[in-house]
Each structure stands twice: as C-alpha cells, then as structure tokens.
C-alpha cells in the first residue's frame, strides 16, 4: 500500500513545474528539520550546511556588501555589521546561526588580505 502512495506522489511531483518542485523541496526540508532531534546542547547540526549553501547560491545578488545569518534556508537577519546580524539571529532563538558575508560574485575576490 505504501508503495502505491509513493508511486502516486512521484507521478504528481513529476508533473510539477521546476519552480513548484523547488518550493516542494523547501517544504520537505523544513518538515525534516522540524523532525530532527536537537543535539549539541539544543542546537541542530546539519551536515555540510546544504540548505545554507543553496540559499547563498540562490540569493547571492540580493544582499551584496552585507552579512547574513541563516537558520537552514531561512534568512533570520542581515546587516553590514556582523555583530548586529548575530545578535538579531540570537534574539530570534537561533542558537548557532550560520553567518556569511555576501560579496559581489561579479567582482574579483580579495583573497583575505
């Protein structure tokens, strides 16, 4: 019986547009995060930060010159000041926010110095 439901669901998914598939994938990932057991003193650790890396790729032009704080694929704060970004994320209950600086992908990187 479960296999029939799976096959029916797969048929429906295959009929979706690429945008609808992306939306469905985000919903499935969000549901999965809800079911993930907390570790490390309450913080949920995600392997390789896959959701965050995908978010950075999809939104690389929207926050150029700013720091962003993410909780999975959810933007929790952004600002030019990293301290403010981190504080805002913590205020929203994110114990271990993923932070990144959004460089202009069309400009050469400074390479750290």
N, C-alpha and C positions, 0 to 999 in steps of 0.2 A: 504494500500500500504506500509506504513512504517513497519508494522508487517512482511510483506513478505521479505523486505530487511533485517530486523533484523534476521529472521529465516535463510536466506541465509548466512548472515555473521556468525552466530553462527555455522552453518554447516562447513564453511571454517575454523573457529577457532578450532573446534574440530578435524579437520584433521591435524593440525599443530603438529610438534614435541614439546616436553617440552621447548627446547631452543628457538624455534620460538615463542612460547607463551610468554615466559619471555621477549623477545625482543619487541613483540607487546604490552605487558603490559607497558613496559617502554615508548614506543612511545605514548600510550594513556595517560599515566600520564603526560608526557611532554606537550602534547597538552592541557590537562586540566589545567596545571599550567599557560600556556600562556593565557588562558581564565579567570583565576581567577583575580578578581579585587583587586588592591592593597589596603591595609589597614594600619593603624598604621604609618602614615607619609610616605607611599610609600613601606614599607616592606610587603611582602605577608606572612601571618602567616598560616602555615599548621598545622592542628590538629594532635597532638601526634607525629609529625615528623616521620610519617610512612615511607616515602621514605628514609629518612636518616637512620632510624633503619635497614631497609632492606639492604641498601648499606653497613653499618657497618658489618652486618652479612655475606654478600656475599664476602667482601674484607678483612676480619679480619686478614688474614695472609700476606697480601701484604705490609702493612705499619707498621709493628711491631716496637715499640720504637719511633714512630713519632706522631705528632699532624696532624690531617686532618681537612680541612674546606670543608663543603659541602653546596651546594645550591640545595636542593631536592636530587636527586640521581646523581648529577654531582659533581665530585671532582674538587674543584677550587684551592686548594693548599695543600701542605704537607711539613713538615719540623720538625726537633727536637725542634725548638724554636717556642713556641706558638705565640709570638709577630709577628714574620715574617709571620707565617701562616695567622694570622688575617689581617695583613697589605696587603698581597698579595690578599686575598679574597676581601677586600675593594677596592683595586686598580682595580679589575675586575668588580666593580659595585655591588657587593653583600653587601647590607646594613646590613643585620643581618645574618652573616654566622653561620652555626651550626658547632661547633668545638668539637672534641673528641680526646682523647689520645688512640692510638692503643696498648693496652697491649697484650702480648703473651697469647693467650687463653689456651695454654698448661701449663702455669706456674701458681702457686698459686698467688692469689691477695694479695697485701699488706694491703688492708682494710683501707687505708687512713693514716696510721701512720707508 
